[in-house]
Amino acid sequence: MDLKECPFDKSADAVVLLDQAVAGYDDQYKLITDHRVRIKVLKQKGVEQGNVVIPYYSANGYEYLINISAVVITPGENGSISTSVLDEKQIFNRKVSSLYSTYTFALPNVKVGSIIDYKYQSIKRRFANVRRWEFQSDLPVMTSSFELAPMANSEFAYSVHKSAEYPIQIVPDKANGKYRFVMHDIPGLRNEVYTASTESFLQRVNFQFASYTDYYGKQSYMSTWDELTKDLLLDESFGSQANKNLSGSPLIKELPSTFSPTEKLKAIYDYVRSNFVWNGINSKYCEDGVKSVLEKKKGTTGDINLLLVALLKSAGLDAYPLLASERDNGRIDTTYSFLDQFNKVVALVNCEGRQYVLDGSNGRTPFFMVPSDLLNTAAYLVEKKRGRFVYFTNLPHRLSEGVMLAGSVTKDGELRGSAVVESRDYAKLQKEARYKSDTTRYRDALLKRNSFLKIDSFSVEGLKNDSLALRQETGFHYALKKSGDYYLLNANLFTGFAENPFTTQYRFTDIDFGAKFSSTVTGTFELPANFTTEPLPQNKKLVSPDRSMSISRIIEKRDNILYFKLIILIDREAYKADEYDTVKAFFNEMVDLLNEPVLLKSN
């Protein structure tokens, strides 16, 4: 009641006092889980915790929630306490997709100092489907516990993922066949810049149904990766669809006989990504069969990509399904063959000495690049004799940009110029996706990053050609900052590094840029006859201690023309959280160097 701040996360707006679940089963072998959550509101922003959303897997009635109740307890003056109970009529059930629904409710009279307490019961059709338990959230958690009471004669395997500094208690109750997992005092895991997924860094425990013993003996459900491969290849919705013979389809029959294997691959992939519509659902399976998908031209990632594998195979190419976990889905644990770690399937093709990874549901990625949402992840190749992990690191394509500036300074101290920004590889894919989704918002974001500029013209080219750079051309002008007879010319335009993105004191997650980065900025500025330059900033090169990050600057003046060149290189895709201070320090120096102005004097 008297708690004013979280002792181990003092900046928190609220703290989870208790997050508890107890999972068991009923006489119909359904999974019954009782949940209890208790939250203390510490600051005004924490009041929003009173708006509760509980998601559940509602497809085909697989899961449903009952016995939802909640109360708000608020301490007042002189030790008084006020209590507000949630009205059942204020609980709303809403379907958010074909797979998931949510229960939502807004608790009444939530204030700073209030304790929010709610509970509910989840019922799932199958006892074996125990999902992972997450001890950590975006709020700090004082106590988080999960208790599992398996059915008699059944066993679960589990794997714990946590940081060394946060201990876990695993309490077995052999007499009753129960396990209890408890953690205390876990800071909130908040969104941080350049993080692929906070999911990978949550303190958690994963479960998988391992075995069941009956009259006939022990039946194992906990498979090795090889056994998982065999099961998937025999699955009617997976292996049977990937191996479906589609050689009679018009697409395969009409491929020119003169095409090389790579040309066949490109033609099939381009056809699928251009003619099939992803319905927004990630899946590892094709429930209705690839022939149905071929007719409907629409489906899940599983539908489209298992069809893609079948088409590639039917054209005589060496293609296989590849289980993948997208960047924002979190890293997989390669030591356990947990199928639920993966959220989609894509295609892998070995062709003329090269390996290609294709996602037919992603229309933006050219065939020669790994899809952006798989960068720095691991995937599993489902192939009978060569099942293995595939790692998407140290790839040849980069986040590559070139900025070409040209302009002239007027005698009144105004810079009028143009900027051509050429984005290639993953830099192009990023910008292209944002531009196509909302052109106006893309342009507004550009203006926001360069708010001091007045934009005279703006155009984008290269959207429809995979081999061309995305070319963004901007005409602009702005008044140079002035102090007496001096003007400050800042050439740090359109680099994206006007400020250091790493500002927090601590870092919980690894830094993940996705791909290696390179940027070259060149410029020429014509100065009026009545302007002279004070000593120019020094030509300089900064290099990080591990030599993976560098920036170099060259500035010179010839007659009345100012020339400069900047080269920024980051030769690693990712850095561990404990390297944060090094990355932050380098970016501080880099931004200072970029923002160092040329001092001009008006005579």
Steps between C-alpha positions, in 0.01 A plus 500: 500500500779744591725422201595825318757371251642172375822447699682325213356705208445849639388657171205260462149643470351185653623171642361146475472380859391152396469314170390147571362202309412147610448248218330163533243287322139387529335160450481569125877560485461867422768744615357716779709802605408744776661843458539774761657843439551778755646839398584811707466838326796723591471800264231672298606326179454168677124564526470359146567154648132509594421435131547124490530287184513119527571322169416135438512247214138478391532320163251211473411545866843376608520729805248700697507707818259492794465642853648840420486731802688808614519751780677833561620574853609856574644618833369837619562738786526384861536137398170486312456269205261527205406198290357495145382172350488440124149474358466186287308705242820699437693192382516481120600207279633591154636294212822659369594241235404156377725357773479734799245685709529727804310579814529867593378706791567841653522491877321781685655763728865415436733760654863537601535267797228259385550125500345325199412137563343274237469129431361266237501138393623372163372170359679340204379197309829309537693454821826453310502859375676671792646822363807671634480704818650850493622628834583843356297773331535867413421572866726391786376183672540429872380140491419280203413133538372216286387165635442198277317189615530248212256216448593175665754302297587802283825695478599845376842621394591859582781744426572814703623819332621772733783738583756378751427785744136399549468171695213258447346258747389165356301318765404139421212342690562136419225375726238684295689502170522880489767752403508864609719767341552831682700817435517823699592866441536509123539847339268594214618413151412808295532563131851613408633637172652249256346197668371220278279356771464537874353147490852354482604669823197435718562289809287194416456125509393295194302176520442207269291191556754218522330167564194311623490149648190284468408131494700451179817662632675835476422716197760774435390837361831674564686462173851572386551732203531195274174358634332837461616507137353155435169594662471821298584332171223245565253771606219538245500879551877541475722245327228362277428850371865599453553184291181529294566452129386815318688439176170512313419855611510768226783688677738202491396384152557846354853550635733538197723196448793736449476635856790428732415366848543849649270650236239237584532578870456873439204452266311276746576723799405819315173340390407396853596826672319705234180295469430364848363705788609434857201511737709633789524167687831326568483122485715191456231296325280489191170364629296506177775377268726681256271433202225694676744785573605497134139568405412752774822704462481585871606345829723488807880492488472122528256481209706719270847373585421129499343564159821680399710200610274263303524716186879523525531124550265439206733709284790269593661733754656392832245666734397434861275648768686704761354557847563862595456730798469864397716759673213630712394145595822439694799270474461124489663260744685250282547255789128414512286393207209726600294555186312791658818709496449554126222724376517441124645293218694632198682334210871417469643422155846375405561621148820515289731512800298757695241483777184707473239565769160601362180623663223507242272691738749791506465683170780749564811283535690409179596135460870558564452645851402338830169653620556785746289340772742204516826695541711378794267205564541124481268274300463125469520320166238224480677244281512126559875445471639851547283655769705779654498855633549790264638826644435835336809692611797657324298540181640679192222760473507806722301797615669710235443871434662775298419867555604758241457864599542804279418859578603860521503753780348837418659823613217528755601171663241266356590155372310390188567148388393153405556156647500169319475200734558161341396206718607150407444146629336498846495880522288499185265233634445697821423828327300340220269329750440824691450703181251256348298463819450875547669747263385808693619360831835409344549859378387641836755281679772636272399856589492415871856364493618817321256747656714807430486441124242655269415239235461636146459170313487128572497191277572126525612266221607136471202343674419235241846372410682259734840580350474879532562709809211689654579857396355777716555853371427803717533871428535715812612827649563632851656798677840427654533567870665840552702660776622850419685484168534122523281225352498129592477256209396150614538230234335227712195473273296185423744269684247400768757569771418852619484356854633195680219240510662336804411723794398273787738422785446124487425246229307175553487365144766441238548769235381363167544713186372217281776532241840658469484871420686727261435860407695741284416871503655734243429865447601819327391843624571817306578801718438866402797724432449695823533186718819357642548188710656486840734200553310198367416206728787254495500199272444217743428130538338338803517124557331296775723292731408175319543680163149397387371861488668792331434844357735709291468865393683696233429873450685738268446830325605580143442858391143572611384135504481296820540122452441232759468123528378284787519119518318311776550124540353254749639155420299302754129425493464477876663579834441338838329700773824510699663684206245781528734752662751458216236544229344797678839671541587453132165638386550801726833575331358430155203734543728775639725464194203507259354808667826698512427806283713693254541858620438757227571874531322767303735783401 
